[in-house]
Every structure is written in C-alpha cells, then in structure tokens.
Amino acid sequence: MPIFLIVGALLQPRFPRTGRGLMCAGALWLSFWVFDIGILMLIESHPGNRFGAINLIIVVSVLLIAVCDWVIVIEEVKIRRGSSAGR
C-alpha cells in the first residue's frame, strides 16, 4: 500500500503535480486501511483486558497516520493558495 507514497515522493521533484497526486492517493488508501483495521481491532479487544502493547501500537499507528494526513492537507492548501494568488 505505501508504494504510492514512495513513487509519488520520487516523482515529485521532476513531475510535481503527478507526485503530489500519487502521494495524496497513497495517503488516502493507507489511511482507509489503518483506520478501519485499527478501529476494528480496538473494538474487538475485550474491555476487561488491560491496555497492552498491541493496543498501544494500534493507537500510535492511527495517530501517526492522522498526523501525516493533516500535514499533507496543510501542504496542499498552501500550494493551492499560492497557485491561485499567482493567477
């Protein structure tokens, strides 16, 4: 799944629009899977169990993906505002 992110990052210096598009598509695809699987795994864990290492890893993964998505959105907004101001 993260291959779109890697290819987008490699293409971005030469083809900025294509690279950004691949990175956004890869981030959306990865977010879909991490959020779905992470939330379902947290729901499946029994409430009587203590907060174990697996649950901590799941929560950290979901939070890291959310932060990465937020950064990508902020960068896209900056780029769009900069390109519309130049017109």
DOZAFI-306469 format. One record per atom (N, C-alpha, C, O): residue in three letters; x, y, z. Coordinates in nm, 4 decimals, decimal comma, always signed. Example, Ala and Ser with C-alpha at 12.3 -4.5 7.8 and 13.67 -1.06 7.14 Angstrom:
<code=ala | px=+1,3190 | py=-0,5690 | pz=+0,7800>
<code=ala | px=+1,2300 | py=-0,4500 | pz=+0,7800>
<code=ala | px=+1,3200 | py=-0,3300 | pz=+0,7800>
<code=ala | px=+1,4236 | py=-0,3319 | pz=+0,8465>
<code=ser | px=+1,2850 | py=-0,2250 | pz=+0,7080>
<code=ser | px=+1,3670 | py=-0,1060 | pz=+0,7140>
<code=ser | px=+1,2900 | py=+0,0030 | pz=+0,7870>
<code=ser | px=+1,3409 | py=+0,1138 | pz=+0,8039>
This chain:
<code=met | px=+0,0798 | py=-0,1213 | pz=+0,0000>
<code=met | px=+0,0000 | py=+0,0000 | pz=+0,0000>
<code=met | px=+0,0842 | py=+0,1280 | pz=+0,0000>
<code=met | px=+0,0478 | py=+0,2232 | pz=-0,0691>
<code=pro | px=+0,1925 | py=+0,1343 | pz=+0,0727>
<code=pro | px=+0,2672 | py=+0,2605 | pz=+0,0728>
<code=pro | px=+0,3503 | py=+0,2837 | pz=-0,0529>
<code=pro | px=+0,4227 | py=+0,3830 | pz=-0,0608>
<code=ile | px=+0,3415 | py=+0,1945 | pz=-0,1509>
<code=ile | px=+0,4209 | py=+0,2130 | pz=-0,2722>
<code=ile | px=+0,3820 | py=+0,3416 | pz=-0,3440>
<code=ile | px=+0,4672 | py=+0,4053 | pz=-0,4060>
<code=phe | px=+0,2538 | py=+0,3814 | pz=-0,3369>
<code=phe | px=+0,2119 | py=+0,5065 | pz=-0,3995>
<code=phe | px=+0,2809 | py=+0,6267 | pz=-0,3352>
<code=phe | px=+0,3167 | py=+0,7224 | pz=-0,4039>
<code=leu | px=+0,2992 | py=+0,6215 | pz=-0,2040>
<code=leu | px=+0,3687 | py=+0,7296 | pz=-0,1342>
<code=leu | px=+0,5154 | py=+0,7371 | pz=-0,1764>
<code=leu | px=+0,5693 | py=+0,8458 | pz=-0,1972>
<code=ile | px=+0,5788 | py=+0,6217 | pz=-0,1885>
<code=ile | px=+0,7200 | py=+0,6189 | pz=-0,2260>
<code=ile | px=+0,7391 | py=+0,6662 | pz=-0,3692>
<code=ile | px=+0,8269 | py=+0,7480 | pz=-0,3964>
<code=val | px=+0,6572 | py=+0,6153 | pz=-0,4612>
<code=val | px=+0,6681 | py=+0,6549 | pz=-0,6019>
<code=val | px=+0,6353 | py=+0,8035 | pz=-0,6174>
<code=val | px=+0,7017 | py=+0,8740 | pz=-0,6934>
<code=gly | px=+0,5337 | py=+0,8510 | pz=-0,5458>
<code=gly | px=+0,4992 | py=+0,9931 | pz=-0,5506>
<code=gly | px=+0,6117 | py=+1,0815 | pz=-0,5016>
<code=gly | px=+0,6384 | py=+1,1867 | pz=-0,5596>
<code=ala | px=+0,6782 | py=+1,0392 | pz=-0,3944>
<code=ala | px=+0,7908 | py=+1,1176 | pz=-0,3418>
<code=ala | px=+0,9085 | py=+1,1180 | pz=-0,4389>
<code=ala | px=+0,9794 | py=+1,2179 | pz=-0,4507>
<code=leu | px=+0,9291 | py=+1,0065 | pz=-0,5083>
<code=leu | px=+1,0376 | py=+1,0008 | pz=-0,6065>
<code=leu | px=+1,0061 | py=+1,0827 | pz=-0,7310>
<code=leu | px=+1,0968 | py=+1,1407 | pz=-0,7907>
<code=leu | px=+0,8801 | py=+1,0887 | pz=-0,7710>
<code=leu | px=+0,8413 | py=+1,1616 | pz=-0,8915>
<code=leu | px=+0,8227 | py=+1,3115 | pz=-0,8682>
<code=leu | px=+0,8295 | py=+1,3899 | pz=-0,9628>
<code=gln | px=+0,7998 | py=+1,3511 | pz=-0,7460>
<code=gln | px=+0,7645 | py=+1,4899 | pz=-0,7183>
<code=gln | px=+0,8675 | py=+1,5931 | pz=-0,7642>
<code=gln | px=+0,8268 | py=+1,6975 | pz=-0,8149>
<code=pro | px=+0,9976 | py=+1,5708 | pz=-0,7498>
<code=pro | px=+1,0907 | py=+1,6746 | pz=-0,7973>
<code=pro | px=+1,0813 | py=+1,6998 | pz=-0,9479>
<code=pro | px=+1,0933 | py=+1,8140 | pz=-0,9924>
<code=arg | px=+1,0601 | py=+1,5955 | pz=-1,0256>
<code=arg | px=+1,0554 | py=+1,6119 | pz=-1,1706>
<code=arg | px=+0,9141 | py=+1,6421 | pz=-1,2207>
<code=arg | px=+0,8963 | py=+1,7244 | pz=-1,3105>
<code=phe | px=+0,8140 | py=+1,5760 | pz=-1,1631>
<code=phe | px=+0,6739 | py=+1,5936 | pz=-1,2015>
<code=phe | px=+0,5936 | py=+1,6291 | pz=-1,0758>
<code=phe | px=+0,5344 | py=+1,5405 | pz=-1,0141>
<code=pro | px=+0,5905 | py=+1,7568 | pz=-1,0370>
<code=pro | px=+0,5307 | py=+1,7936 | pz=-0,9079>
<code=pro | px=+0,3825 | py=+1,7571 | pz=-0,8952>
<code=pro | px=+0,3403 | py=+1,7065 | pz=-0,7912>
<code=arg | px=+0,3050 | py=+1,7816 | pz=-0,9973>
<code=arg | px=+0,1610 | py=+1,7563 | pz=-0,9875>
<code=arg | px=+0,1326 | py=+1,6061 | pz=-0,9780>
<code=arg | px=+0,0505 | py=+1,5634 | pz=-0,8968>
<code=thr | px=+0,1998 | py=+1,5272 | pz=-1,0600>
<code=thr | px=+0,1816 | py=+1,3819 | pz=-1,0571>
<code=thr | px=+0,2303 | py=+1,3245 | pz=-0,9245>
<code=thr | px=+0,1645 | py=+1,2382 | pz=-0,8664>
<code=gly | px=+0,3442 | py=+1,3714 | pz=-0,8766>
<code=gly | px=+0,3973 | py=+1,3234 | pz=-0,7497>
<code=gly | px=+0,3057 | py=+1,3539 | pz=-0,6329>
<code=gly | px=+0,2823 | py=+1,2689 | pz=-0,5471>
<code=arg | px=+0,2537 | py=+1,4768 | pz=-0,6302>
<code=arg | px=+0,1602 | py=+1,5129 | pz=-0,5220>
<code=arg | px=+0,0326 | py=+1,4313 | pz=-0,5313>
<code=arg | px=-0,0226 | py=+1,3903 | pz=-0,4292>
<code=gly | px=-0,0149 | py=+1,4075 | pz=-0,6531>
<code=gly | px=-0,1364 | py=+1,3277 | pz=-0,6699>
<code=gly | px=-0,1167 | py=+1,1853 | pz=-0,6212>
<code=gly | px=-0,2038 | py=+1,1295 | pz=-0,5544>
<code=leu | px=-0,0028 | py=+1,1264 | pz=-0,6543>
<code=leu | px=+0,0251 | py=+0,9901 | pz=-0,6072>
<code=leu | px=+0,0407 | py=+0,9855 | pz=-0,4559>
<code=leu | px=-0,0045 | py=+0,8908 | pz=-0,3916>
<code=met | px=+0,1044 | py=+1,0871 | pz=-0,3989>
<code=met | px=+0,1197 | py=+1,0883 | pz=-0,2534>
<code=met | px=-0,0147 | py=+1,1046 | pz=-0,1841>
<code=met | px=-0,0397 | py=+1,0402 | pz=-0,0822>
<code=cys | px=-0,1014 | py=+1,1895 | pz=-0,2375>
<code=cys | px=-0,2343 | py=+1,2066 | pz=-0,1772>
<code=cys | px=-0,3168 | py=+1,0791 | pz=-0,1908>
<code=cys | px=-0,3854 | py=+1,0392 | pz=-0,0967>
<code=ala | px=-0,3104 | py=+1,0148 | pz=-0,3075>
<code=ala | px=-0,3846 | py=+0,8898 | pz=-0,3278>
<code=ala | px=-0,3322 | py=+0,7805 | pz=-0,2350>
<code=ala | px=-0,4100 | py=+0,7058 | pz=-0,1757>
<code=gly | px=-0,2002 | py=+0,7719 | pz=-0,2229>
<code=gly | px=-0,1418 | py=+0,6728 | pz=-0,1329>
<code=gly | px=-0,1769 | py=+0,6980 | pz=+0,0123>
<code=gly | px=-0,2021 | py=+0,6043 | pz=+0,0881>
<code=ala | px=-0,1785 | py=+0,8253 | pz=+0,0511>
<code=ala | px=-0,2136 | py=+0,8593 | pz=+0,1894>
<code=ala | px=-0,3598 | py=+0,8258 | pz=+0,2188>
<code=ala | px=-0,3918 | py=+0,7755 | pz=+0,3265>
<code=leu | px=-0,4473 | py=+0,8534 | pz=+0,1239>
<code=leu | px=-0,5885 | py=+0,8185 | pz=+0,1430>
<code=leu | px=-0,6083 | py=+0,6676 | pz=+0,1530>
<code=leu | px=-0,6829 | py=+0,6193 | pz=+0,2382>
<code=trp | px=-0,5415 | py=+0,5945 | pz=+0,0660>
<code=trp | px=-0,5539 | py=+0,4485 | pz=+0,0662>
<code=trp | px=-0,4991 | py=+0,3897 | pz=+0,1969>
<code=trp | px=-0,5625 | py=+0,3035 | pz=+0,2579>
<code=leu | px=-0,3834 | py=+0,4358 | pz=+0,2386>
<code=leu | px=-0,3239 | py=+0,3869 | pz=+0,3630>
<code=leu | px=-0,4094 | py=+0,4262 | pz=+0,4836>
<code=leu | px=-0,4258 | py=+0,3468 | pz=+0,5763>
<code=ser | px=-0,4633 | py=+0,5464 | pz=+0,4830>
<code=ser | px=-0,5495 | py=+0,5910 | pz=+0,5931>
<code=ser | px=-0,6746 | py=+0,5051 | pz=+0,6032>
<code=ser | px=-0,7173 | py=+0,4686 | pz=+0,7128>
<code=phe | px=-0,7324 | py=+0,4735 | pz=+0,4896>
<code=phe | px=-0,8518 | py=+0,3898 | pz=+0,4886>
<code=phe | px=-0,8244 | py=+0,2571 | pz=+0,5581>
<code=phe | px=-0,9024 | py=+0,2138 | pz=+0,6429>
<code=trp | px=-0,7144 | py=+0,1931 | pz=+0,5223>
<code=trp | px=-0,6843 | py=+0,0631 | pz=+0,5811>
<code=trp | px=-0,6438 | py=+0,0731 | pz=+0,7271>
<code=trp | px=-0,6877 | py=-0,0083 | pz=+0,8083>
<code=val | px=-0,5625 | py=+0,1691 | pz=+0,7623>
<code=val | px=-0,5169 | py=+0,1796 | pz=+0,9011>
<code=val | px=-0,6323 | py=+0,2154 | pz=+0,9936>
<code=val | px=-0,6457 | py=+0,1574 | pz=+1,1013>
<code=phe | px=-0,7163 | py=+0,3110 | pz=+0,9524>
<code=phe | px=-0,8286 | py=+0,3491 | pz=+1,0381>
<code=phe | px=-0,9270 | py=+0,2342 | pz=+1,0530>
<code=phe | px=-0,9712 | py=+0,2042 | pz=+1,1639>
<code=asp | px=-0,9613 | py=+0,1701 | pz=+0,9428>
<code=asp | px=-1,0575 | py=+0,0593 | pz=+0,9509>
<code=asp | px=-1,0044 | py=-0,0561 | pz=+1,0344>
<code=asp | px=-1,0704 | py=-0,1021 | pz=+1,1276>
<code=ile | px=-0,8866 | py=-0,1017 | pz=+1,0009>
<code=ile | px=-0,8315 | py=-0,2168 | pz=+1,0729>
<code=ile | px=-0,7985 | py=-0,1798 | pz=+1,2171>
<code=ile | px=-0,8246 | py=-0,2583 | pz=+1,3082>
<code=gly | px=-0,7416 | py=-0,0612 | pz=+1,2392>
<code=gly | px=-0,7070 | py=-0,0204 | pz=+1,3750>
<code=gly | px=-0,8276 | py=-0,0055 | pz=+1,4648>
<code=gly | px=-0,8268 | py=-0,0516 | pz=+1,5790>
<code=ile | px=-0,9307 | py=+0,0583 | pz=+1,4143>
<code=ile | px=-1,0511 | py=+0,0777 | pz=+1,4964>
<code=ile | px=-1,1219 | py=-0,0543 | pz=+1,5204>
<code=ile | px=-1,1696 | py=-0,0797 | pz=+1,6310>
<code=leu | px=-1,1294 | py=-0,1391 | pz=+1,4176>
<code=leu | px=-1,1915 | py=-0,2697 | pz=+1,4369>
<code=leu | px=-1,1132 | py=-0,3555 | pz=+1,5358>
<code=leu | px=-1,1730 | py=-0,4290 | pz=+1,6144>
<code=met | px=-0,9815 | py=-0,3474 | pz=+1,5331>
<code=met | px=-0,9014 | py=-0,4246 | pz=+1,6285>
<code=met | px=-0,9207 | py=-0,3732 | pz=+1,7705>
<code=met | px=-0,9219 | py=-0,4516 | pz=+1,8654>
<code=leu | px=-0,9357 | py=-0,2415 | pz=+1,7857>
<code=leu | px=-0,9606 | py=-0,1888 | pz=+1,9200>
<code=leu | px=-1,0988 | py=-0,2285 | pz=+1,9706>
<code=leu | px=-1,1164 | py=-0,2550 | pz=+2,0895>
<code=ile | px=-1,1963 | py=-0,2327 | pz=+1,8808>
<code=ile | px=-1,3312 | py=-0,2749 | pz=+1,9207>
<code=ile | px=-1,3323 | py=-0,4224 | pz=+1,9591>
<code=ile | px=-1,4011 | py=-0,4620 | pz=+2,0531>
<code=glu | px=-1,2558 | py=-0,5040 | pz=+1,8859>
<code=glu | px=-1,2519 | py=-0,6473 | pz=+1,9113>
<code=glu | px=-1,1823 | py=-0,6830 | pz=+2,0420>
<code=glu | px=-1,2090 | py=-0,7886 | pz=+2,0995>
<code=ser | px=-1,0933 | py=-0,5963 | pz=+2,0894>
<code=ser | px=-1,0242 | py=-0,6280 | pz=+2,2150>
<code=ser | px=-1,1248 | py=-0,6222 | pz=+2,3294>
<code=ser | px=-1,2146 | py=-0,5380 | pz=+2,3316>
<code=his | px=-1,1078 | py=-0,7110 | pz=+2,4212>
<code=his | px=-1,2018 | py=-0,7207 | pz=+2,5331>
<code=his | px=-1,1785 | py=-0,6074 | pz=+2,6323>
<code=his | px=-1,0640 | py=-0,5774 | pz=+2,6664>
<code=pro | px=-1,2854 | py=-0,5447 | pz=+2,6785>
<code=pro | px=-1,2680 | py=-0,4320 | pz=+2,7701>
<code=pro | px=-1,2054 | py=-0,4710 | pz=+2,9034>
<code=pro | px=-1,1488 | py=-0,3857 | pz=+2,9717>
<code=gly | px=-1,2142 | py=-0,5980 | pz=+2,9418>
<code=gly | px=-1,1557 | py=-0,6427 | pz=+3,0676>
<code=gly | px=-1,0047 | py=-0,6516 | pz=+3,0619>
<code=gly | px=-0,9380 | py=-0,6480 | pz=+3,1653>
<code=asn | px=-0,9505 | py=-0,6631 | pz=+2,9423>
<code=asn | px=-0,8046 | py=-0,6724 | pz=+2,9279>
<code=asn | px=-0,7407 | py=-0,5377 | pz=+2,9571>
<code=asn | px=-0,7993 | py=-0,4325 | pz=+2,9311>
<code=arg | px=-0,6221 | py=-0,5424 | pz=+3,0103>
<code=arg | px=-0,5516 | py=-0,4175 | pz=+3,0321>
<code=arg | px=-0,5001 | py=-0,3653 | pz=+2,8981>
<code=arg | px=-0,4906 | py=-0,4403 | pz=+2,8010>
<code=phe | px=-0,4678 | py=-0,2396 | pz=+2,8937>
<code=phe | px=-0,4223 | py=-0,1742 | pz=+2,7717>
<code=phe | px=-0,2829 | py=-0,2256 | pz=+2,7392>
<code=phe | px=-0,1839 | py=-0,1744 | pz=+2,7915>
<code=gly | px=-0,2749 | py=-0,3253 | pz=+2,6541>
<code=gly | px=-0,1485 | py=-0,3921 | pz=+2,6248>
<code=gly | px=-0,0684 | py=-0,3221 | pz=+2,5171>
<code=gly | px=-0,1071 | py=-0,2183 | pz=+2,4634>
<code=ala | px=+0,0442 | py=-0,3833 | pz=+2,4882>
<code=ala | px=+0,1362 | py=-0,3268 | pz=+2,3894>
<code=ala | px=+0,0742 | py=-0,3249 | pz=+2,2507>
<code=ala | px=+0,0967 | py=-0,2311 | pz=+2,1743>
<code=ile | px=-0,0035 | py=-0,4272 | pz=+2,2169>
<code=ile | px=-0,0666 | py=-0,4326 | pz=+2,0841>
<code=ile | px=-0,1648 | py=-0,3177 | pz=+2,0684>
<code=ile | px=-0,1663 | py=-0,2515 | pz=+1,9646>
<code=asn | px=-0,2462 | py=-0,2933 | pz=+2,1693>
<code=asn | px=-0,3408 | py=-0,1822 | pz=+2,1616>
<code=asn | px=-0,2676 | py=-0,0479 | pz=+2,1541>
<code=asn | px=-0,3123 | py=+0,0432 | pz=+2,0845>
<code=leu | px=-0,1579 | py=-0,0359 | pz=+2,2238>
<code=leu | px=-0,0791 | py=+0,0869 | pz=+2,2186>
<code=leu | px=-0,0221 | py=+0,1087 | pz=+2,0783>
<code=leu | px=-0,0235 | py=+0,2206 | pz=+2,0270>
<code=ile | px=+0,0274 | py=+0,0022 | pz=+2,0172>
<code=ile | px=+0,0806 | py=+0,0122 | pz=+1,8811>
<code=ile | px=-0,0298 | py=+0,0517 | pz=+1,7833>
<code=ile | px=-0,0063 | py=+0,1319 | pz=+1,6929>
<code=ile | px=-0,1478 | py=-0,0027 | pz=+1,8001>
<code=ile | px=-0,2605 | py=+0,0308 | pz=+1,7123>
<code=ile | px=-0,2958 | py=+0,1779 | pz=+1,7259>
<code=ile | px=-0,3135 | py=+0,2470 | pz=+1,6255>
<code=val | px=-0,3061 | py=+0,2261 | pz=+1,8481>
<code=val | px=-0,3419 | py=+0,3661 | pz=+1,8712>
<code=val | px=-0,2336 | py=+0,4592 | pz=+1,8152>
<code=val | px=-0,2652 | py=+0,5606 | pz=+1,7529>
<code=val | px=-0,1079 | py=+0,4255 | pz=+1,8370>
<code=val | px=+0,0011 | py=+0,5085 | pz=+1,7861>
<code=val | px=+0,0001 | py=+0,5100 | pz=+1,6333>
<code=val | px=+0,0227 | py=+0,6147 | pz=+1,5727>
<code=ser | px=-0,0257 | py=+0,3955 | pz=+1,5706>
<code=ser | px=-0,0317 | py=+0,3896 | pz=+1,4243>
<code=ser | px=-0,1427 | py=+0,4775 | pz=+1,3698>
<code=ser | px=-0,1224 | py=+0,5513 | pz=+1,2734>
<code=val | px=-0,2590 | py=+0,4699 | pz=+1,4307>
<code=val | px=-0,3717 | py=+0,5518 | pz=+1,3859>
<code=val | px=-0,3406 | py=+0,7001 | pz=+1,4045>
<code=val | px=-0,3715 | py=+0,7810 | pz=+1,3169>
<code=leu | px=-0,2804 | py=+0,7364 | pz=+1,5162>
<code=leu | px=-0,2455 | py=+0,8766 | pz=+1,5398>
<code=leu | px=-0,1378 | py=+0,9271 | pz=+1,4433>
<code=leu | px=-0,1456 | py=+1,0404 | pz=+1,3959>
<code=leu | px=-0,0379 | py=+0,8439 | pz=+1,4142>
<code=leu | px=+0,0664 | py=+0,8849 | pz=+1,3199>
<code=leu | px=+0,0100 | py=+0,9042 | pz=+1,1793>
<code=leu | px=+0,0472 | py=+0,9989 | pz=+1,1100>
<code=ile | px=-0,0780 | py=+0,8163 | pz=+1,1377>
<code=ile | px=-0,1407 | py=+0,8313 | pz=+1,0056>
<code=ile | px=-0,2263 | py=+0,9578 | pz=+1,0033>
<code=ile | px=-0,2283 | py=+1,0293 | pz=+0,9031>
<code=ala | px=-0,2966 | py=+0,9860 | pz=+1,1122>
<code=ala | px=-0,3788 | py=+1,1071 | pz=+1,1173>
<code=ala | px=-0,2915 | py=+1,2324 | pz=+1,1083>
<code=ala | px=-0,3274 | py=+1,3279 | pz=+1,0394>
<code=val | px=-0,1779 | py=+1,2328 | pz=+1,1771>
<code=val | px=-0,0864 | py=+1,3479 | pz=+1,1708>
<code=val | px=-0,0297 | py=+1,3633 | pz=+1,0302>
<code=val | px=-0,0224 | py=+1,4748 | pz=+0,9785>
<code=cys | px=+0,0101 | py=+1,2538 | pz=+0,9682>
<code=cys | px=+0,0630 | py=+1,2603 | pz=+0,8310>
<code=cys | px=-0,0423 | py=+1,3123 | pz=+0,7340>
<code=cys | px=-0,0111 | py=+1,3932 | pz=+0,6466>
<code=asp | px=-0,1657 | py=+1,2672 | pz=+0,7482>
<code=asp | px=-0,2735 | py=+1,3169 | pz=+0,6626>
<code=asp | px=-0,2955 | py=+1,4665 | pz=+0,6835>
<code=asp | px=-0,3180 | py=+1,5410 | pz=+0,5881>
<code=trp | px=-0,2888 | py=+1,5089 | pz=+0,8079>
<code=trp | px=-0,3073 | py=+1,6504 | pz=+0,8388>
<code=trp | px=-0,1983 | py=+1,7349 | pz=+0,7739>
<code=trp | px=-0,2264 | py=+1,8420 | pz=+0,7201>
<code=val | px=-0,0754 | py=+1,6878 | pz=+0,7787>
<code=val | px=+0,0364 | py=+1,7607 | pz=+0,7173>
<code=val | px=+0,0200 | py=+1,7668 | pz=+0,5654>
<code=val | px=+0,0467 | py=+1,8705 | pz=+0,5048>
<code=ile | px=-0,0229 | py=+1,6585 | pz=+0,5043>
<code=ile | px=-0,0453 | py=+1,6570 | pz=+0,3595>
<code=ile | px=-0,1554 | py=+1,7553 | pz=+0,3216>
<code=ile | px=-0,1430 | py=+1,8265 | pz=+0,2219>
<code=val | px=-0,2616 | py=+1,7600 | pz=+0,3990>
<code=val | px=-0,3709 | py=+1,8540 | pz=+0,3703>
<code=val | px=-0,3220 | py=+1,9979 | pz=+0,3840>
<code=val | px=-0,3539 | py=+2,0817 | pz=+0,2996>
<code=ile | px=-0,2460 | py=+2,0278 | pz=+0,4878>
<code=ile | px=-0,1940 | py=+2,1638 | pz=+0,5071>
<code=ile | px=-0,1046 | py=+2,2040 | pz=+0,3900>
<code=ile | px=-0,1159 | py=+2,3158 | pz=+0,3398>
<code=glu | px=-0,0166 | py=+2,1152 | pz=+0,3461>
<code=glu | px=+0,0717 | py=+2,1456 | pz=+0,2338>
<code=glu | px=-0,0072 | py=+2,1671 | pz=+0,1045>
<code=glu | px=+0,0250 | py=+2,2573 | pz=+0,0272>
<code=glu | px=-0,1091 | py=+2,0863 | pz=+0,0805>
<code=glu | px=-0,1910 | py=+2,1025 | pz=-0,0401>
<code=glu | px=-0,2654 | py=+2,2361 | pz=-0,0378>
<code=glu | px=-0,2775 | py=+2,3023 | pz=-0,1409>
<code=val | px=-0,3149 | py=+2,2755 | pz=+0,0789>
<code=val | px=-0,3840 | py=+2,4046 | pz=+0,0900>
<code=val | px=-0,2865 | py=+2,5189 | pz=+0,0629>
<code=val | px=-0,3215 | py=+2,6146 | pz=-0,0060>
<code=lys | px=-0,1650 | py=+2,5100 | pz=+0,1162>
<code=lys | px=-0,0643 | py=+2,6134 | pz=+0,0906>
<code=lys | px=-0,0314 | py=+2,6217 | pz=-0,0576>
<code=lys | px=-0,0201 | py=+2,7311 | pz=-0,1129>
<code=ile | px=-0,0159 | py=+2,5066 | pz=-0,1221>
<code=ile | px=+0,0170 | py=+2,5042 | pz=-0,2650>
<code=ile | px=-0,0976 | py=+2,5615 | pz=-0,3457>
<code=ile | px=-0,0747 | py=+2,6410 | pz=-0,4369>
<code=arg | px=-0,2194 | py=+2,5235 | pz=-0,3147>
<code=arg | px=-0,3367 | py=+2,5745 | pz=-0,3890>
<code=arg | px=-0,3540 | py=+2,7236 | pz=-0,3699>
<code=arg | px=-0,3855 | py=+2,7948 | pz=-0,4653>
<code=arg | px=-0,3339 | py=+2,7722 | pz=-0,2483>
<code=arg | px=-0,3450 | py=+2,9162 | pz=-0,2244>
<code=arg | px=-0,2362 | py=+2,9927 | pz=-0,2974>
<code=arg | px=-0,2605 | py=+3,1015 | pz=-0,3495>
<code=gly | px=-0,1161 | py=+2,9360 | pz=-0,3014>
<code=gly | px=-0,0048 | py=+3,0007 | pz=-0,3720>
<code=gly | px=-0,0267 | py=+3,0038 | pz=-0,5218>
<code=gly | px=+0,0080 | py=+3,1022 | pz=-0,5872>
<code=ser | px=-0,0840 | py=+2,8974 | pz=-0,5776>
<code=ser | px=-0,1053 | py=+2,8941 | pz=-0,7223>
<code=ser | px=-0,2238 | py=+2,9831 | pz=-0,7619>
<code=ser | px=-0,2236 | py=+3,0396 | pz=-0,8713>
<code=ser | px=-0,3235 | py=+2,9965 | pz=-0,6762>
<code=ser | px=-0,4373 | py=+3,0833 | pz=-0,7101>
<code=ser | px=-0,4003 | py=+3,2298 | pz=-0,6921>
<code=ser | px=-0,4568 | py=+3,3153 | pz=-0,7602>
<code=ala | px=-0,3064 | py=+3,2616 | pz=-0,6016>
<code=ala | px=-0,2633 | py=+3,4001 | pz=-0,5832>
<code=ala | px=-0,1772 | py=+3,4464 | pz=-0,7015>
<code=ala | px=-0,1742 | py=+3,5651 | pz=-0,7341>
<code=gly | px=-0,1069 | py=+3,3509 | pz=-0,7659>
<code=gly | px=-0,0223 | py=+3,3849 | pz=-0,8777>
<code=gly | px=-0,0992 | py=+3,4129 | pz=-1,0058>
<code=gly | px=-0,0445 | py=+3,4708 | pz=-1,0996>
<code=arg | px=-0,2244 | py=+3,3727 | pz=-1,0106>
<code=arg | px=-0,3048 | py=+3,3913 | pz=-1,1325>
<code=arg | px=-0,3536 | py=+3,5295 | pz=-1,1453>
<code=arg | px=-0,4227 | py=+3,5618 | pz=-1,2420>
